[in-house]
């Protein structure tokens, strides 16, 4: 059983040959390395012949023992000793073991144990010799596994050692590199021409500068599958990561090939070398018959060297930092130091509070308050005025004239009959049946036919979007040959065309009606309410249904009609006490449906996308379909539904060279005047192509659309109550939405609908869209519900909705309202909560406005809140040219998007308020801003000032004494929103530390990215590591939190204005010797990871001053919302304290 593999290498001296030999014994898994003369090697090669002979086992043992002893006698320098005790001649299985522990004894044993499988695998391989040297051709080397290595000194073999690459003996692989060698300054490795195979050289083989042969390398078990299969890929990926991490492209590696002469004449081999520069400069080479084999073994050699030095983990990723470095980096806590001036100002603040204000500040809690103590500042609802009899003298003017017969015309009497006999009805009418325009007119006609002495009629028709309310009112008025506003009008935010005396039908957004219900729960001035497009199930629709159901019990004259094309009739019927359902048939013209075939070659990428977890649009294939329809189909506009602006802009770019099409984009962030372009008619011979989001699904009806392209995907936000943020991603639409999209075609002629997904995918769609109440933040909803339900428990109130939201989402909203001090511990409205419920704003922004009153910086806070609550795009190229947007903002602030937009608006406003409308428009256009959007913000700004003027008692004036202090303005904004973005220069990626210039984390330790239009986009040199932000969205596609607008704030601003208590903690002890410095402590924000190291005295001072500021805020909020008492002495002392505080924060300004 001897000699499953014999390996030999030779070295020629001036008089004789010396050979290094490793003898393996298969069963015992031991190897015997020793030195012998060339002539004695014949004995070794003869051992295999002995093994294969027909001798008995005993004779074989004696013969092998004899040969070993002969070699022993001739080689006094053998590395191991062989004695009779090592050989059991009587055993059938010869055992050879080492009796003397040599320099490499342990390593040899360990090495052989790991290689036992290789020995077994190649047990039958034949070893041959040529002339006086062992002949191991490259193919046989491969067959022998990874255990062969040889170094030759003589010139005959120098051709093999191309580029001074020397093959080490297998002993070199036994030694591991010293970790200290990694710290060597040796950056270049010169391989010596000759390597003497002495014991001293073997001991030095672990030093940098030697070149390892991959044949000697052991593959760890954890890496075997990957490293042996694709070592080149692993190595190249490894150094690509290294190159990216250190920002040095020269660190990447590439194989270098060279042909070398083989052992036989005319036989050539390939030499492959890898020259690495990290962690130190080294070279690794291998010679083989093919390029692939040489590069594979050379790459494996590099990987094994990296493993031996712990520079690569078992997944193939770099280990660039040791455990101590990782610990010191990740646990690094910043130092906070106050200079003498700031420390003095803090002491002044503390003294003023304790000596002049503390006596007036107590527990200001009053539980007995009523809603009548507060002013209703909502003036958007038109007051009903009884018209004179002459206004109704011509009742024929209310009779509808059906110039165009629509499917709903046949159901006129049936609708009126059901409405006469029921308090609520559900009308399910397919798109194009005429329900939105005709049903209000049928009701008006029925009222007029009863005569002028009947009860007054007012019909309210709600729409989910402003553009729908405006366009429907305009269309109905046009059908009646009368101006908008006289009988048929609309009411949307900041825009109204409705006559208080003669108006009978008012189209409005659902939010307008919801706000009116908060002050008039009976809807005493309405006779009919029509909830149109109820299938969209936005929050306002669900809340309206709840409140309308209650109003039906309070107002006997009220009737409710629920209308939609794809409504879940069973759900709504049950909710309104088994209300009758009336179905109106479909389209005026038939629409053909087309789905992608499962194996369609034209949509192969789209089909692949359909099977992924997150569906996406293949824009190239969509553009090709549009062009094919344009070329082959008759006239008619094409409407293509896409998820978002990214896809819209990409497809528009793909179609821009086609002059036979007029491409129009439709997106909610586009100006209304641009949105109206979809209703225009193109010149003859030009086809209109509309690229739209789901805004065209229900809100906009374009009559000349004949062809619909439905990608089946839309962008949808879901509020994650666990993370406390919105998540944005691509999702499949519902079956009801698909039918809505299909219904956009066929208005003027037979249409066609192309669905870019197989029918099998469509069958998996949800039947109806997910209600918004299940995917939105409930904070404002819960606050409003407290008003309309008289402090009913939030979970109980929301459980009465058609689709109750998740319990966790409701509880999180209640918790946030308690943190904002808008609800007390018993979940009842506080006085401040009662006031802020009247503000039609996010409660966090509302509180920032109230705090601005206290800190006397009202105007900038109101401007910032107004700009960012409008949720509209201010820049005309905000979707297409974000770099220009960034540069424009940088002219007004280097470190704050909020201040930059505020200053842009204020410059525009200074011209607008003086009546210089042309100048203000020129300013807007010169800065890429939309003048119409600024006009909307100016109107909204007035409403927000009214909230402060009429919503709270005038304890403090609306003052701007400290508005020039940017640090104070941003701090007050932070006191309301409380959201902080933290910067650091490291990240943990897939379990490893990575140094980075700009890594950001949001509130829940989520990785965050500042988008490219921000002034702080990709900034590496920052004056502070903290950012303030208002809005965040978790992108499922990019797997990061996206933040559009940020402002850099100082550490002091974070500590003083964040609505969390400050904690002082002792520093940890070092080796039982006490604190690092007895005078230093941790100063941290409770329930956050934000903390600093600072002097104990300064930490106490900051903590005391923050408590003083919070006490004063509670005092003034109590006075403004409950008592309304004004104390001039307190006001003077507060002014004095604010002056000192202002001096502190001015030092923290970065602009």
JOSUL-V974966 format. One record per helix or strand of 2 or more residues. SS is the DSSP state (H for helix, E for strand). FROM is the first residue (numbers start at 1). TO is the last residue. If there is no record, write none. Layout:
BEGIN
ss = (SS	SS)
from = (FROM	FROM)
to = (TO	TO)
END
This chain:
BEGIN
ss = (E	E	E	H	H	H	H	H	E	E	H	H	H	H	H	H	H	H	H	H	E	E	E	H	H	H	H	H	H	H	E	H	E	H	E	E	E	H	E	H	H	E	H	E	E	H	H	E	H	E	H	E	H	E	E	E	H	E	H	H	H	H	H	H	H	H	H	H	H	H	H	E	E	E	E	E	E	E	H	E	E	E	H	H)
from = (2	17	30	41	57	84	105	116	129	133	138	155	162	171	179	199	214	221	231	249	256	268	282	291	323	340	371	389	395	407	424	435	459	466	488	495	505	510	528	534	539	559	569	580	591	601	619	637	645	661	672	687	695	705	713	725	735	751	759	772	779	794	807	831	843	858	882	897	917	931	966	980	992	1007	1026	1033	1040	1046	1051	1062	1080	1091	1096	1128)
to = (12	25	37	52	74	86	114	121	130	134	143	157	164	174	183	206	216	229	246	251	261	276	288	308	330	360	373	392	398	421	429	449	463	479	492	497	509	519	531	536	554	564	575	584	595	610	632	641	655	666	679	692	698	710	720	732	742	755	762	774	788	798	819	836	855	869	890	912	926	951	977	989	1001	1010	1029	1035	1043	1049	1057	1066	1085	1095	1123	1146)
END
